[in-house]
Amino acid sequence: MHNITLIGTRHAECGKCNSDELYQIIGNIQPEVIFEEIPPSFFDAYYINKTRNNLETDAINKYSETHKVKQIPVDCDNVPSESFFQDHGYMLKRIEGLIDINGFNYRSLVDSNWAYVQKYGFKYLNSVCCINMNDEIYNTIEKSLQILNNGKLFQTHQLMSEINEKRETVMLQNIYKYSEGHSYDKAIFILGAGHRKSIMQKIQKYQRSEELKLNWTFYM
């Protein structure tokens, strides 16, 4: 009862990280419920009107053609503005353009991460190696921001961290709330691999504090 497998993914296809591979993973688990990293207000765009799509929704659409499954969007509906994402992209471009060791490290780490995703797909995205790589990238970003010493860039980085923290908390709250009122044997929670370490840490806290104990498995 209430068995959930956490699967780290990415939203765009890259080599072995593609919708067919994710479909095979989902098919092997045979979930009755899929918790999705999308806001409830986006659900129709992905699954009814189909004006949006990504790697995960393509795989889920294929699975739902032959399996009865309940899809639960659990992300926060308070989506940041497009201008914020532009500011965040600009921040990363500034870091990428640094000509010191920090810029070199950032470029090398991002390139290596891309290459590992392309070659190993979900095996890499759900590994300790990926967690360590994301930690290194994050640390390099913070060191680079110290060099750039730009208040607007600091603010953008801090806001992104706060947004992700809130989103992860909301997603887990929604999963536990749904599970309190519904019975199921097998479920999956599909989530961007960049959130995997933080979500796993939050799950450990929830397991200690929540009355309902979910049976979590971390896909590897």
C-alpha positions, -999 to +999 in steps of 0.1 A: +000+000+000+012+035-009+044+024-027+060+053-045+091+053-068+109+086-073+123+089-108+147+117-117+144+129-153+148+160-175+122+179-195+140+177-229+153+147-247+191+141-248+205+108-262+196+079-240+174+102-219+143+101-241+106+094-239+109+058-251+134+050-223+111+066-197+081+047-211+100+015-205+108+024-169+072+033-163+060+001-179+083-020-157+069-004-126+032-005-137+020+024-116-017+031-109-009+067-100+016+091-115+025+123-096+038+149-121+060+179-118+035+202-135+011+228-120-025+218-120-033+248-142-010+234-169-026+200-170-051+207-198-023+222-220-003+190-217-030+164-218-063+178-232-055+206-256-019+193-261-004+227-268+025+218-245+047+187-243+079+175-229+098+142-225+078+131-194+043+139-209+052+121-241+061+090-221+030+092-199+007+097-228+021+066-244+017+046-211-019+058-206-029+046-240-027+010-227-030+013-189-055+028-166-036+054-146-045+084-124-024+114-132-019+139-104-002+173-111+015+183-079+037+214-087+030+249-074+005+269-094+024+302-086+046+301-117+074+327-119+072+353-147+089+350-180+111+380-172+124+361-141+135+331-163+152+356-187+170+371-157+181+336-146+193+328-181+213+360-182+229+352-149+241+318-162+254+335-194+275+359-173+289+330-154+296+310-185+314+340-200+339+344-171+375+339-183+388+328-149+389+293-134+353+296-123+340+302-158+362+273-170+349+250-143+313+260-150+316+253-187+334+220-181+309+208-156+279+217-177+295+200-208+303+169-188+268+167-173+253+169-208+276+142-221+267+118-192+230+124-197+234+117-234+254+086-229+238+070-198+203+086-197+182+077-166+209+055-151+230+086-147+202+110-138+193+087-109+228+082-096+250+096-069+273+108-097+245+131-109+238+145-075+276+152-070+277+169-104+248+191-096+264+200-063+296+210-081+277+231-106+258+248-078+290+255-059+307+269-090+277+292-096+280+306-061+318+311-064+313+329-097+286+352-083+312+362-056+336+372-084+309+390-104+297+409-073+265+420-089+235+427-066+209+418-093+226+385-101+228+376-063+191+384-060+181+363-090+201+333-077+186+337-042+151+339-056+155+308-077+167+289-046+136+301-027+113+292-056+127+257-058+124+252-020+088+262-021+080+241-051+095+210-036+076+215-003+043+220-021+049+189-043+055+167-013+026+182+006+003+174-024+015+139-026+010+132+011-024+149+010-036+128-020-023+096-004-042+103+028-074+102+009-067+075-017-056+039-017-031+027-043-005+000-045+021+015-069+028+051-078+056+070-093+068+106-088+085+120-119+107+149-111+136+169-127+169+153-115+182+186-102+156+184-074+164+148-065+189+153-036+167+180-020+135+160-024+151+129-009+162+149+021+127+163+025+112+128+022+134+116+051+120+144+073+084+137+062+089+100+071+097+111+106+071+138+110+040+126+091+015+102+105+010+085+071+042+066+062+046+062+024+069+034+011+094+054-010+118+038-035+145+058-052+150+046-088+186+038-096 
